[in-house]
Amino acid sequence: MKIVFAGTPAFSVAALDALHAAGHQIVAVYTQPDRPAGRGQKTLASPVALRAAELGIPTYKPSSLRGNEPAIGGLRKLAPDLMVVVAYGLILPQAVLEVPRLGCFNIHASLLPRWRGAAPIQRAILAGDELSGVTIMQMDAGLDTGAMLIRDEVAITATTTSDQLHGQLQTMGARLIVEAVAQAEAGTLKPEAQPLEGVTYAHKFDKAEARIDWSKPASELDRLVRAFNPAPIAWTELGTERLRVFAAKPIADAAGAQPGTIISANAYGVVVATGEGQLVLQALQWAGGRVTDADQASRGRPLVGARFT
């Protein structure tokens, strides 16, 4: 198959590699423009751009495709059979969707129609979903509304973090897109319209949403910690100091104290009262410090009886 690949973050690289390894002709890669990153704000190419360079695939970095006739015209000249889109980050206008002979396939990290949108992995964990997965979708003009082609699922356990689920779905997506392309080539794909019931939207999040609200139940705060690991990381404050929480676990014990009050702090963890139950903080980072276990994080600090806000 003659394929144009569109993707930007590390999540997309596995799918690019899988399609390349399957012997398809990747005639071009589209990715977002180079951007400043890190503390030094050095301009860096996207993970997909770097991998495409290693594979010797021509790469294009338009800042937008909407109304960009030169870019769309260049895409038409490539005459692809198919365009595969994985976390590209740019909206594809109808003019682009119509270019490939077989249209555009998208790898979406949820079991559609649940969690359409930008942050399906984090939203699934935050909501306490027991299942996640990948849907290969035929793209249309809507936001993740196209017909489902292939999908598979994976369990979200009581300890699953976004980082872990990201890795699982990245591998799953790479496998499924190869299957979908093979079926498209053979003419055996059976598109299925998304049901009208069960639609939810995975809206973008920011650092403010990662702040711990101690009035909420410990079980909900546990999900918040797991959902925002590895980014933006759940956080709270003790006086003027900010504390980031990388790992925690809920316990059902009633604290008998105001939410946010530190009940104990030792090698077991920093135990904090919540709106319902207690949250045991296990991997922590004070501002300007490194990530440590609870025992190290509490040394030299009179934490017991203090209250997080």
KEDO-878927 format. One record per residue: residue in one letter; x, y, z of N, C-alpha, C, O in turn. Coordinates in steps of 0.1 Angstrom, whole numbers, padded with zeros to 4 digits, always signed. Example, Ala and Ser with C-alpha at 12.3 -4.5 7.8 and 13.67 -1.06 7.14 Angstrom:
a+0132-0057+0078+0123-0045+0078+0132-0033+0078+0142-0033+0085;s+0128-0022+0071+0137-0011+0071+0129+0000+0079+0134+0011+0080;
END
This chain:
m+0008-0012+0000+0000+0000+0000+0009+0012+0000+0019+0013+0006;k+0004+0023-0007+0011+0035-0008+0005+0044+0003-0007+0049+0001;i+0012+0047+0014+0007+0053+0025+0013+0066+0029+0026+0068+0028;v+0005+0076+0032+0010+0089+0039+0007+0087+0054-0004+0084+0058;f+0017+0090+0062+0016+0088+0076+0016+0102+0083+0025+0110+0079;a+0007+0105+0092+0006+0117+0099+0006+0115+0114-0003+0109+0119;g+0016+0120+0121+0017+0118+0135+0027+0127+0141+0036+0133+0134;t+0027+0129+0154+0037+0138+0160+0044+0132+0172+0057+0132+0172;p+0037+0128+0183+0045+0124+0195+0050+0110+0195+0049+0103+0185;a+0057+0106+0206+0063+0092+0207+0052+0081+0205+0055+0071+0199;f+0040+0084+0209+0029+0074+0208+0028+0070+0193+0024+0058+0191;s+0030+0078+0184+0028+0076+0170+0039+0067+0163+0037+0061+0153;v+0051+0067+0169+0063+0061+0163+0061+0046+0161+0065+0041+0151;a+0055+0039+0171+0054+0025+0170+0045+0021+0157+0048+0011+0151;a+0035+0029+0154+0027+0026+0143+0034+0028+0130+0033+0021+0120;l+0042+0039+0129+0051+0042+0118+0060+0030+0115+0062+0025+0104;d+0067+0026+0126+0076+0014+0125+0069+0002+0120+0074-0006+0112;a+0057-0001+0126+0050-0013+0122+0046-0013+0107+0047-0023+0101;l+0041-0002+0102+0037-0001+0088+0049-0003+0079+0048-0009+0069;h+0060+0003+0083+0073+0002+0075+0078-0012+0075+0081-0017+0065;a+0077-0018+0087+0082-0032+0088+0073-0042+0080+0077-0052+0075;a+0060-0038+0079+0051-0047+0071+0053-0046+0056+0046-0053+0049;g+0062-0037+0052+0065-0036+0038+0057-0026+0030+0058-0026+0017;h+0049-0018+0036+0042-0008+0029+0051+0004+0025+0061+0006+0031;q+0047+0011+0014+0055+0022+0009+0050+0035+0016+0040+0040+0012;i+0058+0039+0026+0054+0052+0032+0060+0063+0024+0072+0066+0025;v+0052+0069+0016+0057+0079+0006+0060+0093+0013+0067+0101+0007;a+0054+0095+0024+0056+0108+0031+0051+0107+0045+0042+0100+0049;v+0058+0115+0054+0053+0117+0068+0050+0132+0070+0057+0141+0066;y+0038+0134+0076+0034+0147+0080+0035+0148+0095+0029+0139+0102;t+0041+0159+0100+0042+0160+0115+0041+0175+0118+0043+0183+0109;q+0040+0178+0131+0039+0192+0135+0053+0199+0134+0063+0192+0135;p+0053+0212+0132+0066+0219+0131+0074+0217+0143+0069+0215+0154;d+0088+0219+0141+0097+0219+0152+0093+0230+0162+0089+0241+0159;r+0094+0226+0175+0090+0236+0186+0101+0236+0197+0108+0226+0199;p+0101+0247+0205+0110+0248+0216+0105+0238+0227+0093+0236+0229;a+0115+0232+0234+0112+0222+0244+0123+0221+0255+0134+0225+0252;g+0119+0217+0267+0128+0216+0277+0132+0229+0284+0127+0239+0280;r+0140+0228+0294+0144+0240+0302+0151+0250+0293+0149+0262+0295;g+0159+0245+0284+0167+0255+0275+0159+0260+0263+0163+0269+0256;q+0146+0255+0262+0137+0259+0251+0144+0258+0237+0143+0266+0228;k+0152+0247+0236+0159+0244+0223+0148+0239+0213+0140+0230+0217;t+0149+0244+0201+0140+0239+0191+0143+0225+0187+0154+0221+0183;l+0133+0216+0188+0134+0202+0185+0124+0197+0176+0113+0202+0175;a+0128+0187+0167+0119+0180+0159+0110+0171+0167+0115+0166+0177;s+0098+0167+0162+0090+0158+0169+0096+0144+0168+0104+0141+0159;p+0092+0135+0177+0096+0121+0177+0094+0114+0163+0102+0106+0159;v+0082+0117+0157+0079+0111+0144+0088+0117+0134+0093+0109+0125;a+0092+0130+0134+0101+0135+0124+0115+0129+0125+0121+0126+0115;l+0119+0127+0138+0132+0121+0140+0133+0107+0135+0142+0102+0128;r+0122+0099+0137+0121+0085+0132+0120+0085+0117+0126+0076+0111;a+0112+0094+0111+0111+0094+0097+0125+0097+0090+0128+0091+0080;a+0133+0106+0096+0146+0109+0091+0155+0096+0091+0162+0094+0082;e+0154+0088+0102+0162+0076+0103+0158+0066+0092+0166+0058+0087;l+0145+0066+0089+0140+0057+0079+0141+0062+0065+0138+0055+0055;g+0145+0075+0063+0147+0080+0050+0134+0084+0043+0134+0084+0031;i+0124+0088+0051+0111+0091+0045+0110+0106+0044+0112+0113+0054;p+0106+0112+0033+0104+0126+0031+0093+0131+0042+0083+0125+0044;t+0096+0142+0048+0088+0147+0059+0084+0162+0057+0092+0170+0052;y+0071+0164+0059+0065+0177+0057+0060+0182+0071+0054+0174+0078;k+0061+0195+0074+0057+0201+0087+0049+0213+0085+0053+0224+0090;p+0037+0213+0079+0029+0225+0077+0023+0229+0091+0020+0220+0099;s+0022+0242+0093+0016+0246+0106+0001+0244+0106-0005+0244+0117;s-0005+0243+0094-0019+0241+0093-0022+0235+0079-0015+0237+0070;l-0033+0227+0079-0037+0222+0066-0050+0228+0061-0054+0227+0049;r-0057+0235+0070-0070+0241+0066-0067+0253+0058-0060+0263+0062;g-0072+0253+0045-0070+0264+0036-0056+0265+0030-0053+0274+0023;n-0048+0255+0033-0034+0255+0028-0033+0248+0015-0029+0236+0014;e-0036+0255+0004-0037+0248-0009-0024+0243-0014-0023+0232-0019;p-0012+0250-0011+0001+0244-0015+0003+0230-0009+0008+0221-0015;a+0000+0229+0005+0002+0217+0012-0007+0206+0007-0003+0194+0005;i-0020+0209+0005-0030+0200+0000-0026+0195-0014-0028+0184-0018;g-0022+0205-0022-0018+0201-0036-0006+0192-0036-0005+0182-0044;g+0003+0194-0027+0015+0185-0026+0010+0171-0022+0016+0161-0026;l+0001+0170-0013-0005+0157-0009-0011+0150-0020-0010+0138-0022;r-0019+0157-0029-0025+0151-0040-0015+0145-0050-0017+0135-0056;k-0004+0152-0052+0007+0147-0061+0012+0134-0056+0017+0126-0064;l+0012+0131-0043+0017+0119-0038+0008+0107-0042+0012+0095-0042;a-0005+0110-0044-0015+0100-0049-0015+0088-0039-0013+0076-0044;p-0017+0090-0026-0016+0078-0017-0029+0069-0018-0040+0074-0021;d-0027+0057-0015-0039+0048-0013-0046+0051+0000-0058+0050+0001;l-0038+0055+0010-0043+0056+0023-0035+0066+0031-0023+0067+0029;m-0042+0073+0040-0034+0081+0050-0037+0076+0064-0049+0074+0067;v-0027+0073+0071-0028+0068+0085-0025+0080+0095-0014+0086+0094;v-0034+0083+0104-0032+0094+0113-0032+0089+0127-0041+0082+0132;v-0021+0093+0134-0020+0089+0148-0015+0101+0157-0003+0105+0156;a-0024+0107+0164-0020+0118+0173-0013+0129+0165-0002+0134+0170;y-0018+0133+0154-0011+0143+0146-0012+0156+0152-0002+0163+0152;g-0023+0160+0157-0024+0173+0164-0029+0184+0155-0031+0195+0160;l-0032+0182+0142-0038+0191+0133-0051+0186+0128-0052+0174+0125;i-0061+0195+0126-0073+0191+0120-0072+0189+0105-0065+0196+0098;l-0077+0177+0101-0077+0175+0086-0090+0179+0080-0101+0174+0083;p-0089+0189+0071-0101+0194+0064-0106+0184+0054-0099+0174+0051;q-0118+0186+0050-0125+0176+0041-0116+0174+0028-0116+0163+0023;a-0110+0185+0024-0102+0184+0011-0090+0174+0013-0086+0167+0004;v-0085+0173+0025-0074+0163+0028-0080+0149+0029-0075+0139+0024;l-0092+0148+0036-0098+0135+0038-0101+0128+0025-0102+0116+0024;e-0104+0136+0015-0108+0131+0002-0096+0127-0007-0098+0121-0018;v-0084+0130-0003-0072+0128-0012-0069+0113-0013-0069+0108-0025;p-0067+0105-0003-0064+0091-0004-0075+0083-0010-0087+0085-0008;r-0071+0073-0018-0081+0065-0025-0090+0058-0015-0102+0056-0017;l-0084+0053-0004-0092+0046+0006-0095+0055+0019-0100+0050+0029;g-0093+0068+0018-0095+0077+0029-0084+0077+0039-0073+0073+0036;c-0088+0081+0051-0079+0083+0062-0083+0074+0074-0094+0074+0079;f-0073+0066+0079-0075+0058+0090-0069+0064+0102-0057+0069+0102;n-0076+0064+0114-0070+0070+0126-0069+0060+0137-0078+0051+0139;i-0058+0060+0144-0056+0052+0156-0060+0060+0168-0054+0069+0172;h-0071+0056+0174-0076+0064+0186-0075+0055+0198-0080+0044+0198;a-0070+0061+0209-0067+0054+0221-0079+0053+0231-0078+0057+0242;s-0090+0048+0226-0101+0046+0234-0111+0036+0227-0109+0033+0215;l-0121+0031+0235-0131+0023+0229-0143+0032+0225-0152+0034+0232;l-0142+0037+0213-0152+0046+0208-0166+0040+0208-0167+0028+0206;p-0176+0048+0211-0176+0063+0211-0173+0069+0225-0174+0081+0227;r-0168+0061+0234-0164+0066+0247-0150+0073+0245-0141+0067+0239;w-0149+0085+0251-0137+0093+0251-0132+0097+0237-0120+0094+0234;r-0141+0103+0230-0136+0110+0218-0128+0123+0223-0131+0128+0234;g-0118+0127+0215-0111+0139+0219-0097+0137+0223-0091+0127+0219;a-0091+0147+0229-0077+0149+0230-0070+0140+0241-0058+0137+0240;a-0077+0137+0252-0070+0130+0263-0077+0118+0268-0081+0117+0279;p-0079+0108+0259-0087+0096+0263-0080+0087+0273-0088+0081+0281;i-0067+0086+0273-0060+0078+0283-0063+0083+0297-0066+0075+0306;q-0060+0096+0299-0061+0102+0312-0076+0102+0317-0079+0099+0329;r-0085+0105+0308-0099+0106+0312-0105+0092+0316-0113+0091+0325;a-0100+0081+0309-0105+0068+0313-0101+0064+0327-0109+0059+0334;i-0088+0068+0331-0084+0064+0344-0091+0073+0354-0095+0068+0365;l-0092+0086+0351-0099+0095+0361-0113+0091+0364-0118+0092+0375;a-0120+0086+0353-0134+0082+0355-0136+0068+0362-0147+0065+0365;g-0125+0061+0364-0126+0048+0370-0130+0037+0360-0135+0027+0365;d-0128+0039+0347-0132+0029+0337-0124+0016+0340-0112+0016+0344;e-0130+0005+0338-0124-0008+0339-0117-0013+0327-0109-0022+0327;l-0121-0007+0315-0115-0011+0302-0111+0001+0294-0117+0012+0295;s-0101+0000+0287-0097+0009+0277-0093+0001+0264-0095-0011+0264;g-0088+0007+0254-0084+0000+0242-0081+0010+0231-0079+0022+0233;v-0080+0004+0219-0077+0011+0207-0088+0009+0196-0092-0003+0194;t-0093+0019+0190-0102+0018+0179-0095+0024+0166-0090+0035+0166;i-0095+0015+0156-0091+0020+0143-0103+0025+0136-0113+0018+0134;m-0103+0038+0132-0115+0045+0127-0113+0051+0114-0102+0056+0110;q-0123+0050+0105-0123+0057+0092-0127+0072+0095-0138+0075+0100;m-0118+0081+0092-0120+0095+0096-0130+0101+0087-0131+0099+0075;d-0138+0110+0094-0147+0119+0087-0146+0133+0092-0136+0136+0099;a-0154+0142+0089-0153+0156+0093-0155+0159+0107-0152+0170+0112;g-0161+0150+0115-0164+0152+0129-0152+0149+0138-0142+0145+0133;l-0154+0151+0151-0144+0149+0161-0145+0134+0165-0153+0131+0174;d-0137+0126+0159-0136+0111+0163-0150+0105+0161-0154+0096+0169;t-0157+0108+0151-0171+0103+0149-0172+0093+0138-0182+0087+0135;g-0161+0090+0131-0161+0081+0119-0164+0066+0123-0165+0062+0134;a-0166+0059+0112-0170+0044+0114-0158+0037+0120-0146+0039+0117;m-0161+0027+0129-0151+0018+0135-0147+0007+0125-0156+0001+0119;l-0134+0004+0124-0129-0006+0115-0125-0018+0123-0129-0030+0120;i-0116-0016+0133-0111-0027+0141-0109-0021+0155-0106-0009+0156;r-0111-0029+0166-0107-0024+0179-0104-0036+0188-0108-0048+0185;d-0097-0033+0199-0093-0043+0209-0093-0036+0222-0092-0024+0223;e-0093-0043+0233-0095-0038+0246-0084-0043+0256-0078-0053+0253;v-0082-0035+0266-0073-0039+0277-0078-0035+0290-0085-0025+0291;a-0076-0042+0301-0081-0039+0314-0073-0027+0320-0061-0027+0319;i-0081-0019+0327-0074-0009+0336-0075-0014+0350-0086-0015+0355;t-0064-0016+0356-0064-0022+0369-0064-0011+0380-0064+0001+0377;a-0063-0015+0392-0063-0006+0404-0050+0001+0405-0049+0011+0413;t-0040-0003+0397-0027+0003+0398-0022+0009+0385-0011+0015+0384;t-0030+0008+0375-0026+0013+0361-0024+0028+0361-0033+0036+0366;t-0013+0032+0356-0010+0047+0354-0012+0050+0340-0013+0041+0331;s-0013+0063+0337-0014+0067+0323-0001+0063+0315-0002+0059+0303;d+0010+0063+0321+0023+0059+0315+0022+0045+0310+0026+0041+0299;q+0017+0036+0319+0016+0022+0316+0005+0020+0305+0008+0012+0296;l-0006+0026+0306-0017+0024+0296-0013+0030+0283-0016+0024+0273;h-0005+0041+0283+0000+0046+0271+0009+0036+0263+0007+0034+0251;g+0017+0029+0271+0026+0019+0264+0018+0007+0259+0021+0002+0248;q+0008+0003+0266+0000-0008+0262-0008-0005+0249-0008-0012+0240;l-0014+0007+0249-0022+0011+0237-0013+0015+0225-0017+0013+0214;q-0001+0020+0228+0008+0022+0217+0011+0010+0209+0011+0009+0197;t+0014-0001+0217+0017-0014+0211+0005-0020+0204+0006-0025+0193;m-0006-0019+0210-0019-0024+0205-0022-0016+0192-0026-0023+0182;g-0021-0003+0192-0024+0005+0180-0016+0001+0168-0020+0000+0157;a-0003-0001+0171+0006-0005+0160+0002-0018+0154+0003-0020+0141;r-0002-0028+0162-0006-0041+0157-0019-0040+0149-0021-0045+0139;l-0029-0032+0155-0042-0031+0148-0041-0024+0135-0049-0027+0126;i-0033-0013+0134-0033-0006+0121-0027-0015+0110-0031-0014+0099;v-0018-0023+0113-0012-0033+0103-0024-0042+0099-0025-0045+0087;e-0031-0047+0109-0043-0056+0105-0053-0048+0097-0058-0054+0087;a-0056-0036+0100-0066-0028+0093-0062-0026+0079-0070-0027+0069;v-0049-0022+0077-0044-0020+0063-0044-0032+0055-0047-0032+0043;a-0041-0044+0061-0041-0056+0054-0055-0060+0049-0057-0064+0038;q-0065-0057+0058-0079-0060+0054-0084-0050+0044-0091-0054+0035;a-0079-0038+0044-0083-0028+0034-0077-0032+0021-0084-0031+0011;e-0065-0037+0021-0059-0042+0009-0066-0054+0003-0067-0055-0010;a-0071-0062+0011-0079-0074+0007-0093-0071+0004-0100-0080-0001;g-0098-0059+0008-0112-0056+0006-0121-0062+0016-0133-0064+0012;t-0116-0066+0027-0125-0074+0037-0129-0065+0049-0135-0071+0058;l-0125-0053+0050-0129-0044+0061-0144-0043+0062-0151-0042+0051;k-0150-0042+0074-0164-0041+0075-0167-0029+0085-0168-0031+0097;p-0167-0017+0080-0169-0005+0088-0183-0006+0096-0193-0011+0091;e-0182-0002+0108-0194-0002+0117-0196+0012+0123-0187+0018+0129;a-0208+0018+0121-0211+0031+0126-0210+0031+0141-0214+0021+0148;q-0205+0042+0147-0205+0043+0161-0219+0044+0167-0227+0051+0161;p-0222+0038+0178-0235+0039+0184-0237+0053+0189-0228+0060+0192;l-0250+0057+0189-0253+0071+0194-0252+0072+0209-0251+0082+0215;e-0254+0060+0216-0253+0060+0230-0239+0058+0235-0231+0051+0229;g-0236+0064+0247-0223+0061+0253-0212+0071+0249-0200+0069+0251;v-0216+0082+0242-0206+0092+0237-0201+0100+0249-0209+0106+0256;t-0188+0101+0251-0182+0110+0260-0170+0117+0254-0165+0112+0244;y-0166+0128+0260-0155+0136+0254-0143+0137+0263-0145+0141+0275;a-0132+0135+0258-0119+0135+0266-0113+0149+0264-0104+0151+0256;h-0118+0159+0272-0113+0172+0270-0098+0173+0275-0094+0166+0283;k-0091+0183+0269-0077+0186+0274-0077+0189+0288-0087+0194+0294;f-0066+0187+0295-0064+0191+0309-0052+0200+0310-0044+0201+0301;d-0051+0206+0322-0039+0214+0325-0034+0212+0339-0040+0203+0346;k-0024+0219+0343-0018+0216+0356-0028+0219+0368-0027+0213+0378;a-0037+0229+0366-0046+0232+0376-0055+0220+0380-0059+0219+0391;e-0059+0212+0370-0067+0201+0372-0060+0190+0380-0067+0181+0386;a-0047+0190+0380-0039+0180+0387-0037+0184+0401-0031+0176+0409;r-0042+0195+0406-0042+0198+0420-0051+0189+0428-0062+0187+0424;i-0046+0184+0439-0053+0175+0448-0063+0182+0456-0059+0191+0464;d-0076+0179+0455-0086+0184+0463-0089+0174+0474-0096+0164+0472;w-0084+0177+0486-0084+0167+0497-0098+0164+0502-0100+0155+0509;s-0108+0172+0498-0122+0170+0503-0128+0158+0495-0139+0153+0499;k-0122+0154+0484-0127+0143+0476-0123+0129+0482-0114+0129+0490;p-0130+0118+0479-0127+0105+0484-0113+0101+0480-0108+0104+0469;a-0106+0093+0488-0093+0088+0486-0093+0080+0473-0083+0080+0465;s-0103+0072+0470-0103+0064+0457-0103+0073+0445-0096+0070+0435;e-0109+0084+0445-0109+0094+0434-0095+0101+0433-0090+0103+0422;l-0089+0104+0444-0076+0110+0444-0065+0100+0439-0056+0104+0432;d-0067+0088+0443-0058+0077+0437-0058+0077+0422-0048+0076+0416;r-0070+0078+0417-0072+0078+0402-0065+0090+0396-0059+0090+0385;l-0067+0102+0403-0061+0114+0398-0045+0113+0397-0039+0117+0388;v-0039+0107+0408-0025+0105+0408-0020+0096+0397-0011+0099+0390;r-0028+0085+0394-0024+0076+0384-0026+0082+0370-0019+0080+0361;a-0037+0090+0368-0041+0095+0355-0031+0106+0351-0028+0107+0339;f-0025+0113+0360-0016+0124+0357-0001+0120+0359+0007+0129+0360;n+0002+0108+0359+0015+0103+0358+0018+0096+0345+0012+0085+0343;p+0026+0101+0336+0038+0109+0339+0036+0124+0338+0046+0132+0341;a+0025+0130+0334+0023+0144+0332+0009+0147+0334+0000+0140+0329;p+0005+0159+0340+0014+0169+0346+0019+0166+0360+0026+0174+0366;i+0015+0155+0366+0018+0150+0379+0009+0158+0389+0008+0170+0390;a+0002+0150+0397-0007+0155+0408+0002+0163+0418+0013+0160+0420;w-0004+0173+0424+0003+0182+0433-0006+0188+0444-0018+0188+0442;t+0001+0192+0454-0006+0198+0466+0004+0208+0472+0015+0209+0467;e+0000+0215+0482+0008+0225+0488+0008+0223+0503-0002+0220+0509;l+0019+0226+0510+0021+0226+0524+0027+0239+0528+0039+0241+0526;g+0019+0248+0533+0023+0262+0534+0027+0268+0521+0018+0269+0512;t+0039+0272+0520+0043+0279+0507+0051+0269+0498+0055+0272+0487;e+0052+0256+0502+0059+0246+0495+0050+0237+0486+0039+0233+0491;r+0054+0235+0474+0046+0226+0466+0052+0212+0466+0064+0210+0466;l+0043+0202+0467+0047+0188+0467+0040+0181+0455+0028+0182+0454;r+0048+0174+0447+0042+0166+0436+0041+0151+0441+0051+0146+0447;v+0031+0145+0437+0028+0131+0441+0028+0122+0429+0020+0123+0420;f+0038+0113+0429+0040+0104+0418+0033+0090+0420+0029+0084+0410;a+0031+0086+0432+0025+0074+0435+0018+0074+0448+0023+0080+0458;a+0006+0068+0449-0002+0068+0461-0011+0056+0461-0013+0049+0451;k-0017+0053+0472-0028+0043+0473-0038+0046+0483-0035+0053+0493;p-0051+0043+0480-0062+0046+0490-0064+0035+0500-0061+0024+0497;i-0068+0040+0512-0072+0030+0522-0085+0035+0528-0088+0047+0528;a-0093+0026+0532-0107+0029+0536-0108+0034+0550-0119+0039+0554;d-0098+0034+0558-0099+0038+0572-0104+0052+0573-0100+0061+0566;a-0113+0054+0583-0118+0068+0586-0107+0076+0593-0102+0070+0603;a-0104+0088+0589-0093+0095+0595-0096+0102+0608-0088+0103+0617;g-0109+0107+0609-0113+0115+0620-0106+0128+0621-0104+0134+0632;a-0102+0133+0609-0095+0146+0609-0099+0153+0596-0105+0148+0587;q-0096+0166+0596-0100+0174+0584-0092+0169+0572-0081+0166+0573;p-0099+0169+0560-0092+0165+0548-0080+0173+0546-0079+0186+0547;g-0069+0166+0542-0056+0173+0540-0047+0171+0551-0035+0174+0550;t-0052+0167+0563-0044+0166+0575-0035+0153+0574-0040+0143+0570;i-0022+0155+0578-0013+0144+0577-0014+0136+0590-0011+0141+0601;i-0018+0123+0589-0020+0114+0600-0007+0108+0605-0005+0108+0617;s+0001+0104+0596+0014+0098+0599+0023+0099+0588+0019+0101+0576;a+0036+0098+0591+0047+0099+0580+0058+0090+0584+0066+0093+0593;n+0060+0079+0576+0071+0070+0579+0074+0062+0567+0070+0066+0556;a+0081+0051+0568+0085+0043+0557+0073+0037+0549+0074+0034+0538;y+0062+0036+0556+0050+0030+0550+0044+0041+0540+0039+0037+0530;g+0045+0053+0544+0040+0064+0535+0036+0076+0543+0035+0075+0555;v+0032+0086+0536+0027+0098+0542+0011+0097+0541+0006+0097+0530;v+0005+0094+0553-0009+0091+0553-0017+0104+0555-0015+0111+0565;v-0026+0107+0546-0034+0119+0546-0049+0117+0547-0054+0108+0539;a-0055+0124+0555-0070+0123+0556-0076+0130+0543-0071+0140+0538;t-0087+0123+0538-0094+0129+0527-0109+0130+0530-0113+0128+0542;g-0117+0134+0521-0131+0135+0523-0138+0121+0526-0148+0121+0532;e-0131+0111+0522-0136+0097+0525-0124+0088+0524-0119+0085+0514;g-0120+0082+0536-0108+0074+0536-0096+0082+0537-0096+0094+0540;q-0084+0075+0535-0071+0081+0536-0063+0078+0523-0066+0068+0517;l-0054+0087+0520-0045+0085+0508-0031+0083+0513-0026+0092+0521;v-0024+0073+0510-0011+0070+0514-0001+0075+0502-0001+0069+0492;l+0006+0085+0505+0015+0090+0495+0028+0083+0495+0034+0081+0506;q+0033+0077+0484+0044+0068+0484+0056+0073+0476+0068+0070+0480;a+0055+0081+0466+0066+0086+0458+0063+0101+0457+0053+0105+0451;l+0072+0109+0462+0070+0124+0463+0082+0132+0458+0093+0127+0457;q+0079+0145+0456+0089+0154+0451+0086+0168+0457+0077+0174+0452;w+0095+0173+0466+0093+0187+0470+0099+0196+0459+0108+0191+0451;a+0094+0208+0458+0099+0217+0448+0114+0219+0448+0120+0221+0459;g+0120+0217+0437+0135+0218+0436+0143+0206+0440+0155+0205+0439;g+0135+0195+0445+0142+0183+0449+0140+0172+0439+0136+0174+0428;r+0144+0160+0443+0142+0148+0434+0131+0140+0440+0126+0141+0451;v+0127+0130+0431+0116+0121+0435+0122+0111+0445+0132+0105+0442;t+0115+0110+0457+0120+0101+0467+0108+0093+0472+0096+0095+0469;d+0111+0083+0481+0100+0076+0488+0096+0084+0499+0102+0094+0503;a+0085+0080+0505+0078+0088+0516+0088+0090+0528+0088+0101+0534;d+0095+0080+0531+0104+0080+0543+0115+0091+0541+0117+0100+0550;q+0121+0092+0530+0131+0102+0527+0124+0116+0526+0130+0126+0530;a+0112+0117+0520+0106+0129+0518+0101+0136+0531+0100+0148+0532;s+0099+0127+0542+0095+0133+0554+0106+0135+0564+0103+0141+0575;r+0118+0131+0561+0129+0133+0570+0132+0148+0573+0133+0156+0563;g+0133+0152+0585+0136+0166+0589+0125+0175+0587+0126+0187+0589;r+0113+0170+0585+0101+0178+0584+0090+0174+0594+0087+0162+0594;p+0085+0183+0602+0075+0179+0612+0061+0179+0605+0053+0188+0605;l+0058+0167+0598+0047+0167+0589+0034+0163+0597+0023+0168+0594;v+0035+0154+0607+0023+0149+0613+0015+0160+0620+0021+0168+0628;g+0003+0161+0617-0006+0172+0622-0007+0184+0613-0016+0192+0614;a+0003+0185+0603+0002+0196+0593-0009+0193+0583-0014+0182+0583;r-0013+0203+0576-0024+0201+0566-0020+0206+0552-0016+0217+0551;f-0022+0197+0543-0020+0201+0529-0032+0209+0524-0044+0207+0529;t-0030+0218+0515-0041+0226+0509-0040+0225+0494-0049+0231+0487;
END
